[in-house]
Each structure stands twice: as C-alpha cells, then as structure tokens.
C-alpha cells in the first residue's frame, strides 16, 4: 500500500463522499438506524473497519494496478467481499454436518483474490493492536495466515480432485474452532424457537416486541407471496403437496436492521410448520433486502454486472459458489422489485469469539486455520457448474500460479499491508468519530436536535 493520508480534512471529506455513495439512500430512508450503526462503529477501530468495506474497496481500487499478483484471471475470482477475522463461524450444511467456515456472504462478488486476503490481514493488524501485540508479533500472525493460505491453495491446485481436502468439522477441527463447533452442537431448535416465539392455543407464534414488528395485511400478503416464489429458487424446489405441509406459513413479522452491516434494511421473519406437525420442528426463515456489494463499485466486470437479476440473486449465487453444501434453505425473492436474500435462522450458528484468544501461539494456530478456510473458499469458486461462465477456470490453479511467481513477496506484501492499512484504519476511525460527534455527517440529525 502506497497511499498515505496525512491531510485529515481531505481524508475526512473522502470518507464522507464514500459514505454518501454507499449509504446515502438508506440513510435518508432511516436516519435513526444509521445513528445506531455509526454509534457501534465509533466504539472501536475494528468496529469501524467492519462497517466500512465501502471505504476499503475505494482505497483498493487505487492500489490495484500496483498489485503484482493480479492479472486478468486472478482479478476475476469469486471472493467473499468482507473477509475479516470475525466473519468466521459454524453452520449446519445440507448434509447434516456441522462445519466451521467463513460466514456472512452479503458482500460476495467476483473480483481480485488479493482483496480478500488483504482485508483479512488488516483485520488481524487491528485485533493485534487492540490486544497490545508488538509489530513483530502481528507480523508473525500475518505470516502464519499467508503461509497456511498458500500451502492449502497449492494442495487444492495440485490434487486434481483425487483426494478430498478435509473441512473443519467436529472430527478435524482443533482449539477455538473445535470449541465453536461444540458450542453449536449444544444448541437446539427448541432453544431458538423459545427465544423468538411463544405458544397460544396449542400453536406457535412470534413473540411481540423485542424487535418484532407487526405487519398490516397488505404487507404480510406481499411477504407470503414472495416466500412462495422463493421456494422455486431452492436447489431442490418442493412439490406442491409438500408446500401445504412443511412449508405452511404460520406467522410473519417485520424487523428492521440496526446492526453494523444491516442498518436501515427492512427484513422479515417467517415461521413455518417444518417437517412435521410436532411443535418443536417449526422453522424460522428470514427474508432480508440485499444491497449492492461494496466490491462491485470498484471492479469492471460486465459479465457479472449483467448476470445477476438483483442483489438478492447475487448474494445467493455467490454464497453457493463459495460455500460447499450451503444452507438448503438459501434462496432469493423479490418484494416490489427489490431483491431479497432468504435463508434459515439457524440454531447452529456460532461465531468465532476472539475475546479469549490471547496466547500468541494459539492465535497463530487460529489464523493459520482461517488461512486454510480462506483458501478452500476461494477454491470452491468453480464447483457449481451452473454458473461457471462467471469463473470459467480453476481459481485455485490461477491463484497458485500467481503466488508461485513470488512466494516470499506474497507473504511480505501481506505483512506490509497489514501494518500500513490497520494503522490507516485507526486514523480513519478517529476522523470518523470526530465527524460523527460534531454532526458533520450529512443526513444524520445532531443529538438533541430535531
């Protein structure tokens, strides 16, 4: 990374311009949700970094030409789009296995593979700084990630599918990854349902309040109609007779996202009958409005831009490309012409918790495993032949060849980037906090004023 933003006022205006492009319409529609989002982002440099993928890719576009590992094909890989150290956790795959892997694919797109790994190592720089690690210790962690990523990519590129590379499961994971999988295994569907619903007259319904918003009849009808159309987008669409049973809608409520990543996005929870009439088998589905991936504003890919019907379709297709055996409930829908992501509210989702990972050797082992998980995600990007026209080559072979040209340079570049960009993110965070607390973000009301 070569850009150094020493002019605070100039960088502050640049941040505001990027925010205006990325958040402007949603902020205008729901300023209160963005007050909450920005308050959470103000809490720490890492929280700010999590909420500003738009700023990261704005900066990466200016750096792309100088990236020696990016050629035509290596710039057109299925990428996660928001790969930071907290976007990893557990899920139940379509085969019934608990898997630890990358999660949250809202920003996924087709773009330069180094943007994923750079975004990750910068997040390690921020975590290391927050834990008072020395620059030398942070370098050690970044090298552990880079080495593991490179080794796993090479294994995938040279195996030719003859030997399956193991995923992180209960029988293969170690340390904090295994802890997360064991925590997930102890979760139950009944526990999830009890936290979101209540039973009246022998029927389950969503519990009022707690973020649930009652819908008027017209809106409820739109959501149910969108749900029925969504069923046709599943990998194995249910037959009409099954729709009247397992897919029977029992209740619908609205929700409005106020988190770091979902501020202002309307969403809905849908309660379904499930595989039987037993009340503990009910299923909760969420339907969430999708927005443009931050990466998409900074890459030129006419094939991708024209391929996706809408942002919900883009999110689902990207996740299916990057995640082997994805959630069987994963699909898309439209409401009033706006794309929606649809998936299960899973009781088995447990995020990696960094708060108790403080020993340097343990941290190095974890980031190495996350490097392997990143490589396997990138390598999965050509497994779904239905969408092979977007990535019509073996991504692991392309990445392997790119890194092989200068293996030492690859690790060194990630080390340099981790230090430089994490330092920039800390500066940007302070600039943002001053803009926010002084009422300089357009569209947001100043506290105490109407």
Secondary structure, 3 states (H helix, E strand, C coil): CCCCCCCHHHHHHHHHHHHHHHHHHHHHHCHHHHHHHHHHHHCCHHHHHHCCHHHHHHHHHHHHHHCCCCCCCCCCEEECCCCCCCCEEEEECCCCCEEEEECCCCCCEEECHHHHHHHHHHHHHHHHHHCCCCHHHHHHHHHHHHHHHHHHHHHHHHHCCCCCCCCECCCCCCHHHHHHHHHHHCCCHHHHHHHHEEEECCEEEECCECCEECCCHHHHHHHHHHHHHHHHHCCCCCCHHHHCCCCCEEEEEEEECCCCCCCCCEEEEEEECCCCCCHHHCEEEEEEECCCCHHHHHCCCHHHHHHCCCHHHHHHHHHHHHCCCCCCCCEEEEECCEEEEEEECCCCCCECCCCCCCCHHHHHHHHHHHHHHHHHHHHHHHCCHHHCCCCCCCHHHHHHHHHHCCHHHHHHHHHHHHHHHHHHHHHHHHHHHHHHHCCCCCCCCCCCCC
